[in-house]
Amino acid sequence: MGASAAPIPTLRAASLFDIDSELAERLGPTQRAEARGRAIVPVADLPAGPWSPVELGDVASRPFALMVVEGLLLRELVLTGSTATELLGPPDIVSVLPTDDALLPAEVQWSVPQAARIVVLDDRLVHVLRAWPGVGRVLLDRAARREARLATHRAIAQLPRVDQRLLAFFAHLGERWGRVAGDGVVLPLQLTHETLGRLIGARRPTVSLALKELAASGSVERRKDGSWLLTYEAFELFGAGDQVPIGWQAADARQLPDGEQDAPDRPPGVKPEDIDVLRKRVEHLRREHADRLSRGVHVLERSRQVRLLASKRTDPSAR
């Protein structure tokens, strides 16, 4: 994913309630008139191509999320050469804060398949949420719905066979964007084999082979306009077996008490209190290092200022 991101277009100001009719419906006429003038948010029309929300910090007041109001966005997490892709559309709300997993560095790439419109959610929205909590409830519900869809998406990516993942993912998309037709559900989305592979966690050649087999079985069909048709026969496959298999057991994950966390890796003869002393010593050295580093930077800056002042005194042209 080496494509450089295009700069964000100039943001324009608009009322959130003019852009989002559902939010306006949560307020009465009097409240709506008052809220309309106070809920001014930045809006950006994004052209097709790569994009980055990094520039939002220069034009918005501490942005924390964006909301898609028109079009589609692709958010891709690149990790050790592999890419996990998420398809975003109205009214998805997604964080624009950088990933904070220092032990597992990853990079987020954004792109716009076609023109899209987003609303930037920043600190200017705080007073609106305080005055009309119902608006915050709707926004929170949207963020929670996206989180629920991500959980389903994650489960789809863990299905054992790629053809199962494709069928399940098409059904997942159909619930949101599908259009009922005489022979099945039409997905009005143009998705390449490469993109489908990133969405379900599979390689493009494997996706192409699985799609060929699904087309031969009459489960999935790619239409001439690039959209996809999921036939009604395909939906019967999802209900063919029990959703929870016999013998299934819940996953198990427990945190170790503080006194036991170091026990498995503790060398023989080393007591827990010795490890505590070492941990405190390391923490002290870290603070000491940070303090010395800070003082060093301060000394270097003072030295630079002194040299600059001296050069101005000896060289009149530098004044």
Stockholm file with secondary structure:
# STOCKHOLM 1.0

chainA/1-319         MGASAAPIPTLRAASLFDIDSELAERLGPTQRAEARGRAIVPVADLPAGPWSPVELGDVASRPFALMVVEGLLLRELVLTGSTATELLGPPDIVSVLPTDDALLPAEVQWSVPQAARIVVLDDRLVHVLRAWPGVGRVLLDRAARREARLATHRAIAQLPRVDQRLLAFFAHLGERWGRVAGDGVVLPLQLTHETLGRLIGARRPTVSLALKELAASGSVERRKDGSWLLTYEAFELFGAGDQVPIGWQAADARQLPDGEQDAPDRPPGVKPEDIDVLRKRVEHLRREHADRLSRGVHVLERSRQVRLLASKRTDPSAR
#=GR chainA/1-319 SS CCCCCBCCCCCEEEEHHHHCHHHHHTSCHHHHHHHHHHCEEEEEEECSEEECGGGHHHHSSSCCEEEEEESCEEEEEEETTEEEEEEECTTCEEECSCCCCTTSCCEEEEEESSCEEEEEECGGGHHHHHHCHHHHHHHHHHHHHHHHHHHHHHHHHTSSSHHHHHHHHHHHHHHHHCEEETTEEEECCCCCHHHHHHHHTCCHHHHHHHHHHHHHHTSEEECTTSCEEEEHHHHHHHTSSCSSCTTCCCCCCCCCCGGGTTTTTCCTTCCHHHHHHHHHHHHHHHHHHHHHHHHHHHHHHHHHHHHHHHHHHHCGGGC
#=GC SS_cons         CCCCCBCCCCCEEEEHHHHCHHHHHTSCHHHHHHHHHHCEEEEEEECSEEECGGGHHHHSSSCCEEEEEESCEEEEEEETTEEEEEEECTTCEEECSCCCCTTSCCEEEEEESSCEEEEEECGGGHHHHHHCHHHHHHHHHHHHHHHHHHHHHHHHHTSSSHHHHHHHHHHHHHHHHCEEETTEEEECCCCCHHHHHHHHTCCHHHHHHHHHHHHHHTSEEECTTSCEEEEHHHHHHHTSSCSSCTTCCCCCCCCCCGGGTTTTTCCTTCCHHHHHHHHHHHHHHHHHHHHHHHHHHHHHHHHHHHHHHHHHHHCGGGC
//
